[in-house]
């Protein structure tokens, strides 16, 4: 369930970042600027959470992290 929610959040933020990249953001509007910064921050946090979640689910070999 957490895995699905993290992927949905990443997808949502990716769509917002695509909107930003396409130039639909008024950079002179301070509220939109802060919205972009907020989306980037939350997107980064979500990706880190997703990676940590998957890392916990990854089975380790006999030697643990040495197998990496």
C-alpha positions as CSV (number, residue, x, y, z in Angstrom):
1,X,0.0,0.0,0.0
2,X,2.8,2.4,0.9
3,X,4.6,1.4,-2.3
4,X,1.5,2.4,-4.4
5,X,1.0,5.7,-2.6
6,X,4.6,6.6,-3.1
7,X,4.4,5.8,-6.8
8,X,1.2,7.9,-7.1
9,X,2.8,10.8,-5.4
10,X,5.9,10.6,-7.7
11,X,3.6,10.5,-10.8
12,X,1.6,13.5,-9.6
13,X,4.8,15.5,-9.0
14,X,6.3,14.5,-12.3
15,X,3.2,15.8,-14.0
16,X,3.6,19.1,-12.2
17,X,7.3,19.2,-13.1
18,X,6.4,18.7,-16.7
19,X,4.1,21.7,-16.5
20,X,6.9,23.7,-15.1
21,X,9.3,22.6,-17.8
22,X,6.8,23.4,-20.6
23,X,6.9,27.0,-19.5
24,X,3.4,27.4,-18.0
25,X,4.8,28.9,-14.9
26,X,4.9,32.7,-14.3
27,X,8.3,33.1,-12.7
28,X,7.4,36.7,-11.7
29,X,4.7,35.4,-9.4
30,X,6.3,34.6,-6.1
31,X,3.5,32.2,-5.1
32,X,4.1,30.1,-8.2
33,X,7.9,30.2,-7.5
34,X,7.4,28.9,-4.0
35,X,5.0,26.2,-5.4
36,X,7.8,25.0,-7.7
37,X,10.3,24.9,-4.8
38,X,7.8,23.0,-2.7
39,X,7.0,20.5,-5.4
40,X,10.7,19.8,-5.9
41,X,11.3,19.3,-2.2
42,X,8.3,16.9,-1.8
43,X,9.3,15.1,-5.0
44,X,12.8,14.5,-3.7
45,X,11.5,13.4,-0.3
46,X,9.1,11.0,-1.9
47,X,11.8,9.4,-4.1
48,X,14.0,8.9,-1.1
49,X,11.1,7.3,0.8
50,X,10.4,5.1,-2.2
51,X,14.0,4.0,-2.4
52,X,14.3,3.3,1.3
53,X,11.0,1.4,1.3
54,X,12.3,-0.8,-1.6
55,X,15.7,-1.2,0.2
56,X,13.9,-2.6,3.2
57,X,12.0,-5.1,1.1
58,X,15.2,-6.3,-0.7
59,X,16.4,-9.6,0.5
60,X,20.1,-9.7,1.4
61,X,22.4,-12.5,0.7
62,X,24.5,-14.5,3.1
63,X,26.9,-11.7,3.8
64,X,24.3,-8.9,4.0
65,X,25.4,-5.6,2.6
66,X,28.7,-7.0,1.4
67,X,26.8,-8.7,-1.4
68,X,26.1,-5.3,-3.0
